[in-house]
């Protein structure tokens, strides 16, 4: 009967519950790398143990480029180009407004330059009539002024600020979607500062192809072809070398592809008839000759716009432009009302896949320029991992020596709590599928050093209670409850610091902040609840009546 009662105490103790939690958690977050297990095994039991140890890894925790190697790319967002593009859209809007309101005197010239829209009218009176028409239409995005016969429009401060901030945020979102199509695990795209984006792709050593995909604006436009020629100069000669501001000359493909568009030049409007913003899907397919094509489908508004364009221009060429290069210029045979289109004459399957990915992810509001591109080798990453592991082990060994020397057996309990603390940290990282970096390992080492403070505060309070003649069990209970408020205060303030670091820091600082904050949560769980369960097990199950704390 006594044995059964003791067994019940063991299985119902909080420590056994924590041990069960540890076993279940370890089962889900740890696994063996099949590639490592297939490698030859060294002779002896030590070789077998070494092989399985090397194959053991965390299933859901990715490695940053400083640990796994890979590409680190810093991109500058050309915000000024985004402002120009927005002014171009506003210019198209003014054209539509003037036509719908039947403005009697239309502008003779229209230019977008120096972050302004300049509309030239025959006289000042005509410019004022147009200005009043825009104001009566309550166009809030523009600020207008009339100087002689010029109507000058600039973006309102609110709109300009939204474009500046939105172009960087949109670049992060587009690149995240775009690079996600390549299946590189652990890819991180973050904003850095006011006009920079940082891309980290662990395990990628050949970054040349990805860089071309990243910097592709993928600005899709549909424009009616007005004229075509074999050279740019031939089209310029028709205007005596002075191209009107509302016209532009664009080239066909210049990559040696033997298509109808290759080497041709096209005269088109400076303003698109339709853009690719209405695309909802884009996928690779093949035509009747088994050549790769990209099929696009528009949303409801885009389908109506495309139907209007094609129905009003039967027999004319429709230019499909990507980043101001004509990739296809088919002749419209009949109105297309199905809400879809096809891009043909794509040289390779790989290029078709790239094109479908960038079109599906959306076009960038502003072009991106590579400011820094570094590649970290995998061997350097392995060296970083070894150094990180050794730093953690060294910290644990030093804390073990201090704790056991100063607090005896309770000091050993504190070290066990530290080990459980590290497990909880990795469990939380696995739950959030976080990426571990070298700064993240530094955060773990710092957390280990800070976590011992919980045990020190508790043990010192226990020593004070014992000095007052309080019994051991009550002194331990008072030690944990009495030190709780101080422990929470110190850890909450550090956690708030981690939030600030994560919010405003760069990629390296964010990695440090994540492990710091998760480590603080693990510290509270391991240092208070888990360690208290150890003492409860020692007192209630093992029946220990005396412990030395010095």
C-alpha positions as CSV (number, residue, x, y, z in Angstrom):
1,X,0.0,0.0,0.0
2,X,2.9,2.3,0.9
3,X,4.5,1.5,-2.5
4,X,1.3,2.3,-4.4
5,X,0.9,5.6,-2.6
6,X,4.4,6.6,-3.4
7,X,4.0,5.6,-7.0
8,X,0.9,7.7,-7.2
9,X,2.9,10.7,-5.7
10,X,5.5,10.2,-8.4
11,X,3.2,10.0,-11.4
12,X,1.0,12.9,-10.1
13,X,3.9,15.2,-9.2
14,X,4.3,18.4,-11.3
15,X,7.9,17.4,-12.2
16,X,6.7,14.2,-14.0
17,X,4.2,16.4,-15.9
18,X,7.1,18.7,-17.0
19,X,9.2,15.6,-18.0
20,X,6.3,14.3,-20.1
21,X,6.0,17.7,-21.7
22,X,9.7,17.6,-22.5
23,X,9.5,14.2,-24.1
24,X,6.5,15.1,-26.2
25,X,8.0,18.4,-27.2
26,X,11.4,16.9,-28.1
27,X,9.6,14.3,-30.3
28,X,7.9,17.0,-32.4
29,X,10.7,19.5,-32.7
30,X,13.7,17.1,-33.3
31,X,14.3,14.8,-36.2
32,X,17.2,13.1,-38.0
33,X,18.6,14.3,-41.3
34,X,18.2,11.4,-43.8
35,X,21.2,12.6,-45.9
36,X,23.5,12.5,-42.9
37,X,22.3,9.0,-41.9
38,X,23.1,7.7,-45.4
39,X,26.7,8.7,-45.0
40,X,29.3,6.1,-44.1
41,X,29.7,5.4,-40.4
42,X,33.0,5.4,-38.5
43,X,34.0,2.2,-36.8
44,X,33.0,1.7,-33.2
45,X,30.2,2.7,-31.0
46,X,31.6,6.3,-30.8
47,X,31.3,6.6,-34.6
48,X,27.7,5.5,-34.5
49,X,26.8,7.9,-31.7
50,X,28.6,10.7,-33.5
51,X,26.8,10.0,-36.8
52,X,23.3,10.2,-35.1
53,X,24.3,13.3,-33.1
54,X,25.3,15.1,-36.3
55,X,22.1,14.0,-38.0
56,X,20.0,15.4,-35.2
57,X,18.5,18.8,-36.0
58,X,15.5,21.0,-35.2
59,X,12.7,20.3,-37.7
60,X,11.0,23.7,-37.7
61,X,13.8,26.1,-36.9
62,X,15.5,27.5,-40.0
63,X,19.1,28.7,-40.1
64,X,19.9,32.2,-41.2
65,X,22.5,32.8,-43.9
66,X,25.2,33.4,-41.3
67,X,24.7,29.8,-40.1
68,X,23.6,28.0,-43.3
69,X,25.3,30.2,-45.8
70,X,23.4,31.9,-48.6
71,X,22.7,35.2,-50.3
72,X,22.5,38.6,-48.5
73,X,21.2,41.4,-50.7
74,X,20.5,45.0,-49.8
75,X,18.2,46.8,-52.3
76,X,17.6,50.5,-52.6
77,X,14.1,51.6,-53.5
78,X,14.0,54.3,-56.1
79,X,11.1,56.2,-54.5
80,X,11.4,59.1,-57.0
81,X,10.4,56.8,-59.8
82,X,7.3,55.8,-57.8
83,X,6.4,59.4,-57.5
84,X,6.8,59.8,-61.3
85,X,4.6,56.8,-61.9
86,X,1.9,58.1,-59.6
87,X,2.0,61.5,-61.4
88,X,1.6,59.5,-64.7
89,X,-1.6,57.9,-63.3
90,X,-2.9,61.2,-62.1
91,X,-2.2,62.6,-65.6
92,X,-4.3,59.9,-67.2
93,X,-7.0,60.7,-64.7
94,X,-7.0,64.4,-65.7
95,X,-7.3,63.3,-69.4
96,X,-10.4,61.2,-68.5
97,X,-11.9,64.0,-66.5
98,X,-11.4,66.6,-69.2
99,X,-13.0,64.3,-71.8
100,X,-16.0,63.3,-69.5
101,X,-16.6,67.0,-68.6
102,X,-16.2,68.0,-72.3
103,X,-13.5,70.6,-71.7
104,X,-13.7,73.0,-74.7
105,X,-10.0,73.8,-74.9
106,X,-7.8,70.8,-74.4
107,X,-4.1,71.1,-73.4
108,X,-1.8,71.3,-76.4
109,X,1.0,69.7,-74.5
110,X,1.4,67.5,-71.4
111,X,4.6,66.7,-69.5
112,X,5.5,64.9,-66.3
113,X,8.8,66.3,-65.1
114,X,10.4,67.5,-61.8
115,X,7.6,65.8,-59.8
116,X,5.0,68.0,-61.5
117,X,2.4,67.7,-64.2
118,X,2.6,70.6,-66.7
119,X,-0.4,71.1,-69.0
120,X,0.1,73.8,-71.7
121,X,-3.0,75.7,-72.9
122,X,-3.3,78.4,-75.5
123,X,-3.8,81.1,-72.9
124,X,-4.2,81.7,-69.2
125,X,-8.0,81.8,-69.3
126,X,-8.1,78.3,-70.7
127,X,-5.7,77.1,-68.0
128,X,-7.9,78.6,-65.3
129,X,-11.0,77.0,-66.8
130,X,-9.3,73.6,-66.6
131,X,-8.1,74.3,-63.0
132,X,-11.6,75.2,-61.9
133,X,-12.9,72.0,-63.5
134,X,-10.5,69.9,-61.5
135,X,-11.3,71.6,-58.3
136,X,-15.0,71.2,-58.8
137,X,-14.4,67.5,-59.3
138,X,-12.9,67.4,-55.8
139,X,-9.6,65.8,-56.8
140,X,-7.9,65.7,-53.4
141,X,-4.7,64.1,-54.6
142,X,-3.4,67.1,-56.5
143,X,-2.4,70.7,-55.7
144,X,-3.0,73.1,-58.6
145,X,-1.6,76.5,-59.6
146,X,-1.8,78.5,-62.8
147,X,1.2,80.3,-64.2
148,X,0.5,82.2,-67.4
149,X,-0.8,79.5,-69.8
150,X,0.5,76.6,-67.7
151,X,-1.6,74.5,-65.3
152,X,0.9,72.9,-62.9
153,X,-0.2,70.0,-60.7
154,X,1.8,68.4,-57.8
155,X,0.9,65.6,-55.5
156,X,-0.6,66.6,-52.2
157,X,1.6,66.2,-49.1
158,X,-0.5,63.3,-47.8
159,X,-0.4,61.4,-51.1
160,X,3.3,62.0,-51.5
161,X,4.0,60.7,-48.0
162,X,1.8,57.6,-48.7
163,X,3.6,56.9,-52.0
164,X,7.0,57.2,-50.3
165,X,6.2,54.9,-47.4
166,X,3.9,52.6,-49.4
167,X,6.5,52.0,-52.2
168,X,8.9,50.4,-49.7
169,X,6.3,48.4,-47.9
170,X,4.9,47.2,-51.2
171,X,8.4,46.2,-52.3
172,X,8.7,44.0,-49.2
173,X,5.3,42.4,-49.9
174,X,5.9,41.8,-53.6
175,X,9.4,40.3,-53.0
176,X,8.1,38.1,-50.2
177,X,5.5,36.7,-52.6
178,X,7.8,36.6,-55.6
179,X,10.7,34.8,-53.8
180,X,8.3,32.4,-52.2
181,X,7.7,30.9,-55.6
182,X,11.2,29.5,-55.6
183,X,10.8,27.4,-52.5
184,X,13.9,28.5,-50.7
185,X,13.2,27.8,-47.0
186,X,13.9,30.5,-44.5
187,X,13.8,33.4,-47.0
188,X,13.5,36.7,-45.1
189,X,12.5,40.0,-46.7
190,X,12.6,43.0,-44.4
191,X,12.5,46.8,-44.6
192,X,15.6,48.6,-43.4
193,X,15.4,52.3,-42.9
194,X,13.3,54.6,-45.0
195,X,14.3,53.3,-48.5
196,X,16.1,50.0,-48.2
197,X,15.0,46.4,-48.4
198,X,17.1,43.5,-47.1
199,X,16.7,40.0,-48.7
200,X,18.2,36.9,-47.0
201,X,18.1,33.5,-48.7
202,X,19.8,30.8,-46.7
203,X,21.4,28.0,-48.6
204,X,21.5,29.9,-51.9
205,X,25.0,30.2,-53.2
206,X,24.4,31.2,-56.9
207,X,22.4,34.4,-56.4
208,X,22.8,35.9,-60.0
209,X,19.5,34.5,-61.3
210,X,17.6,35.5,-58.1
211,X,19.1,39.0,-58.3
212,X,17.6,39.4,-61.8
213,X,14.2,38.3,-60.6
214,X,14.3,40.6,-57.6
215,X,15.2,43.7,-59.6
216,X,12.6,43.0,-62.3
217,X,10.0,45.7,-61.9
218,X,7.5,43.6,-63.9
219,X,5.4,46.6,-64.8
220,X,3.0,45.2,-67.3
221,X,1.2,47.6,-69.7
222,X,-1.0,47.3,-72.7
223,X,-0.6,50.0,-75.3
224,X,-1.9,50.3,-78.9
225,X,1.0,50.3,-81.4
226,X,0.8,53.4,-83.6
227,X,3.8,52.7,-85.8
228,X,6.7,50.3,-86.1
229,X,10.1,50.4,-87.7
230,X,13.4,48.6,-87.9
231,X,15.2,51.4,-86.0
232,X,14.5,54.0,-83.4
233,X,15.9,56.7,-85.7
234,X,13.4,55.9,-88.4
235,X,10.5,56.6,-86.0
236,X,12.2,59.8,-84.8
237,X,12.6,61.1,-88.3
238,X,8.8,61.2,-88.7
239,X,8.8,63.9,-86.0
240,X,11.9,65.7,-87.3
241,X,13.8,64.3,-84.3
242,X,11.6,66.0,-81.7
243,X,9.4,63.4,-80.2
244,X,6.1,64.7,-78.6
245,X,6.0,64.4,-74.8
246,X,2.9,62.2,-75.0
247,X,4.6,59.7,-77.2
248,X,7.5,57.2,-76.6
249,X,9.5,54.8,-78.6
250,X,10.1,51.4,-77.1
251,X,12.0,48.4,-78.4
252,X,11.1,44.8,-78.9
253,X,13.2,42.0,-77.4
254,X,16.9,42.5,-77.8
255,X,18.0,39.0,-76.5
256,X,18.7,37.4,-79.9
257,X,15.3,35.6,-79.9
258,X,14.1,35.0,-83.4
259,X,10.6,36.4,-83.0
260,X,8.7,39.0,-84.9
261,X,9.2,41.5,-82.1
262,X,13.0,41.0,-81.8
263,X,14.9,44.0,-83.1
264,X,11.8,46.0,-83.9
265,X,11.0,49.5,-82.5
266,X,7.5,50.7,-81.7
267,X,5.8,54.1,-81.4
268,X,3.3,54.1,-78.5
269,X,1.6,56.5,-76.2
270,X,3.5,57.6,-73.1
271,X,0.4,56.6,-71.1
272,X,-0.9,53.0,-71.0
273,X,-4.3,52.0,-72.1
274,X,-4.3,49.4,-69.3
275,X,-1.9,48.1,-66.7
276,X,-1.3,44.7,-65.2
277,X,-2.6,45.7,-61.8
278,X,-5.9,43.9,-62.6
279,X,-4.2,40.5,-63.0
280,X,-5.5,37.9,-60.6
281,X,-3.7,34.8,-61.9
282,X,-0.8,34.1,-64.2
283,X,0.4,30.6,-65.1
284,X,2.7,28.8,-67.6
285,X,1.1,26.9,-70.4
286,X,2.0,25.8,-73.9
287,X,0.6,26.6,-77.3
288,X,-0.2,24.3,-80.2
289,X,3.5,24.1,-81.1
290,X,4.4,23.2,-77.5
291,X,6.1,26.6,-77.0
292,X,5.8,28.1,-73.5
293,X,3.2,30.9,-73.0
294,X,1.9,32.7,-70.0
295,X,-1.8,32.8,-69.5
296,X,-3.2,35.8,-67.5
297,X,-6.7,36.3,-66.1
298,X,-8.1,39.7,-65.1
299,X,-10.5,40.7,-62.4
300,X,-14.0,42.0,-63.3
301,X,-12.9,45.6,-63.9
302,X,-9.8,44.5,-65.8
303,X,-12.0,42.2,-68.0
304,X,-14.2,45.1,-68.9
305,X,-11.3,47.5,-69.7
306,X,-9.6,44.8,-71.9
307,X,-12.9,44.2,-73.7
308,X,-13.3,48.0,-74.4
309,X,-9.7,48.2,-75.7
310,X,-10.0,45.2,-78.0
311,X,-13.5,46.0,-79.3
312,X,-12.5,49.5,-80.3
313,X,-9.2,48.5,-82.0
314,X,-10.0,45.5,-84.2
315,X,-7.3,45.1,-86.9
316,X,-4.7,47.0,-85.0
317,X,-1.7,45.8,-83.1
318,X,-1.8,45.7,-79.3
319,X,1.5,46.0,-77.6
320,X,2.1,44.0,-74.4
321,X,5.0,45.7,-72.6
322,X,6.9,44.6,-69.6
323,X,9.3,47.2,-68.2
324,X,8.9,49.3,-71.4
325,X,9.9,46.4,-73.7
326,X,7.5,44.9,-76.2
327,X,7.3,41.2,-75.5
328,X,4.4,40.6,-77.8
329,X,2.4,42.7,-80.3
330,X,-0.5,40.6,-81.7
331,X,-3.0,41.9,-84.1
332,X,-6.5,42.1,-82.6
333,X,-8.8,39.9,-84.6
334,X,-11.9,40.3,-82.6
335,X,-13.1,41.7,-79.3
336,X,-11.8,39.7,-76.3
337,X,-14.5,39.6,-73.6
338,X,-13.4,36.5,-71.7
339,X,-11.2,38.5,-69.2
340,X,-8.0,36.7,-70.1
341,X,-4.9,37.2,-72.3
342,X,-1.8,35.2,-73.4
343,X,1.8,36.3,-73.7
344,X,3.6,34.4,-76.4
345,X,7.0,34.3,-78.0
346,X,8.7,33.4,-74.7
347,X,12.1,31.7,-75.5
348,X,12.4,29.2,-72.6
349,X,10.3,27.4,-70.0
350,X,12.4,29.0,-67.2
351,X,11.8,32.5,-68.5
352,X,8.0,31.7,-68.7
353,X,8.1,30.5,-65.1
354,X,9.9,33.7,-64.0
355,X,7.5,35.8,-65.8
356,X,4.4,34.1,-64.4
357,X,5.8,34.4,-60.8
358,X,6.6,38.2,-61.1
359,X,3.2,38.9,-62.8
360,X,1.4,37.0,-60.2
361,X,3.2,38.7,-57.3
362,X,2.5,42.1,-58.8
363,X,4.6,44.9,-60.2
364,X,6.8,47.0,-58.1
365,X,5.7,50.6,-57.6
366,X,9.3,51.7,-57.7
367,X,12.4,50.1,-59.3
368,X,14.9,48.4,-57.0
369,X,18.7,48.8,-57.3
370,X,21.2,46.4,-55.8
371,X,23.4,48.3,-53.3
372,X,25.1,45.3,-51.7
373,X,25.2,41.6,-52.5
374,X,27.2,39.1,-50.4
375,X,27.4,35.4,-50.5
376,X,28.2,33.4,-47.3
377,X,29.7,29.9,-47.9
378,X,28.2,27.0,-46.1
379,X,31.5,26.0,-44.5
380,X,31.7,29.4,-42.8
381,X,28.1,28.9,-41.5
382,X,29.1,25.5,-40.0
383,X,32.0,27.2,-38.2
384,X,29.6,29.8,-36.8
385,X,27.3,27.0,-35.5
386,X,30.2,25.3,-33.7
387,X,31.3,28.6,-32.2
388,X,27.7,29.3,-31.1
389,X,27.3,25.9,-29.5
390,X,30.6,26.1,-27.7
391,X,29.7,29.6,-26.4
392,X,26.5,28.2,-24.9
393,X,28.3,25.2,-23.4
394,X,30.9,27.4,-21.9
395,X,28.3,29.6,-20.3
396,X,26.5,26.6,-18.9
397,X,29.8,25.1,-17.5
398,X,30.7,28.4,-15.8
399,X,27.2,28.8,-14.3
400,X,27.3,25.1,-13.2
401,X,30.6,25.7,-11.3
402,X,29.3,28.9,-9.7
403,X,25.9,27.5,-8.7
404,X,27.1,24.2,-7.3
405,X,30.0,25.9,-5.4
406,X,27.8,28.6,-4.0
407,X,24.5,26.9,-3.4
408,X,25.4,23.2,-3.3
409,X,22.5,20.9,-4.4
410,X,20.0,23.7,-5.0
411,X,22.6,25.1,-7.4
412,X,22.4,21.8,-9.4
413,X,18.6,22.3,-9.6
414,X,19.2,25.8,-11.0
415,X,21.5,24.4,-13.7
416,X,18.9,21.8,-14.6
417,X,16.3,24.6,-14.9
418,X,18.8,26.4,-17.3
419,X,18.9,23.4,-19.5
420,X,15.1,23.2,-19.5
421,X,15.1,26.9,-20.3
422,X,17.1,26.3,-23.4
423,X,14.7,23.5,-24.5
424,X,11.7,25.8,-24.0
425,X,13.4,28.5,-26.0
426,X,14.0,26.1,-28.9
427,X,10.4,24.9,-28.5
428,X,9.0,28.4,-28.9
429,X,11.3,29.1,-31.8
430,X,10.0,25.9,-33.5
431,X,6.4,26.9,-32.8
432,X,6.8,30.2,-34.5
433,X,9.0,28.6,-37.2
434,X,11.6,31.2,-36.6
435,X,15.0,31.5,-38.3
436,X,18.0,31.2,-36.0
437,X,20.9,33.5,-36.7
438,X,24.2,34.2,-35.0
439,X,22.8,37.3,-33.2
440,X,20.0,34.9,-32.1
441,X,22.5,32.6,-30.6
442,X,24.0,35.6,-28.8
443,X,20.5,36.3,-27.5
444,X,20.3,32.8,-26.1
445,X,23.7,33.1,-24.4
446,X,22.6,36.4,-22.8
447,X,19.3,34.7,-21.7
448,X,21.3,31.9,-20.0
449,X,23.3,34.4,-18.1
450,X,20.2,36.4,-17.1
451,X,18.1,33.2,-16.3
452,X,20.4,32.3,-13.3
453,X,19.2,35.6,-11.7
454,X,15.8,34.0,-11.0
455,X,17.4,31.2,-9.0
456,X,19.7,33.6,-7.2
457,X,16.8,35.8,-6.1
458,X,14.8,32.8,-4.9
459,X,17.7,31.2,-3.1
460,X,18.8,34.4,-1.3
461,X,15.2,34.9,-0.2
462,X,15.2,31.3,1.1
463,X,18.4,31.9,3.0
464,X,16.8,34.9,4.7
465,X,13.8,32.9,5.7
466,X,16.0,30.1,7.1
467,X,18.0,32.6,9.1
468,X,14.8,33.7,10.7
469,X,14.1,30.1,11.9
470,X,11.5,29.3,9.3
471,X,11.1,25.6,8.3
472,X,12.7,24.5,5.1
473,X,9.6,23.7,3.1
474,X,7.9,27.0,4.1
475,X,11.1,28.9,3.4
476,X,11.3,27.5,-0.1
477,X,7.6,28.4,-0.8
478,X,8.2,31.9,0.6
479,X,11.3,32.2,-1.5
480,X,9.5,31.6,-4.7
481,X,6.4,33.7,-3.9
482,X,8.4,36.5,-2.3
483,X,10.8,36.9,-5.2
484,X,8.1,36.6,-7.8
485,X,7.3,40.4,-8.0
486,X,11.0,41.3,-8.4
487,X,11.6,38.6,-11.1
488,X,8.5,39.8,-13.1
489,X,9.6,43.4,-12.9
490,X,13.1,42.8,-14.2
491,X,12.0,40.4,-16.9
492,X,9.0,42.5,-18.2
493,X,11.2,45.6,-18.6
494,X,13.8,43.5,-20.6
495,X,10.9,42.1,-22.7
496,X,9.7,45.6,-23.5
497,X,13.3,46.4,-24.6
498,X,13.2,43.4,-26.9
499,X,10.0,44.7,-28.4
500,X,11.6,48.1,-29.2
501,X,14.7,46.3,-30.7
502,X,12.5,44.1,-32.9
503,X,10.3,47.0,-34.0
504,X,13.1,49.4,-35.0
505,X,16.2,47.2,-35.5
506,X,17.6,45.7,-38.7
507,X,17.6,42.0,-39.5
508,X,20.5,41.1,-37.2
509,X,18.9,43.1,-34.3
510,X,15.6,41.4,-35.0
511,X,17.1,38.0,-34.7
512,X,18.7,38.9,-31.4
513,X,15.4,40.4,-30.1
514,X,13.3,37.4,-31.0
515,X,15.5,34.9,-29.0
516,X,15.8,37.4,-26.2
517,X,12.0,37.8,-25.8
518,X,11.3,34.1,-26.2
519,X,14.2,33.4,-23.8
520,X,12.5,35.6,-21.2
521,X,9.3,33.7,-21.5
522,X,11.2,30.4,-21.1
523,X,13.1,31.9,-18.1
524,X,9.9,32.5,-16.2
525,X,8.5,29.1,-17.0
526,X,11.7,27.2,-16.2
527,X,13.0,29.3,-13.4
528,X,9.8,29.5,-11.4
529,X,7.4,26.7,-12.3
530,X,9.8,24.0,-13.4
531,X,12.3,24.6,-10.7
532,X,9.6,24.8,-8.1
533,X,8.4,21.3,-9.2
534,X,11.9,19.9,-8.6
535,X,11.8,21.1,-5.0
536,X,8.3,19.8,-4.6
537,X,9.4,16.4,-5.9
538,X,12.4,16.3,-3.5
539,X,10.3,17.2,-0.5
540,X,7.1,15.2,-1.2
541,X,8.4,12.2,-3.1
542,X,11.9,11.7,-1.9
543,X,11.1,12.9,1.6
544,X,14.2,15.2,1.9
545,X,14.0,17.2,5.1
546,X,17.2,19.2,4.9
547,X,19.0,21.1,2.2
548,X,22.0,23.4,2.4
549,X,21.8,26.7,0.5
550,X,25.4,27.8,1.2
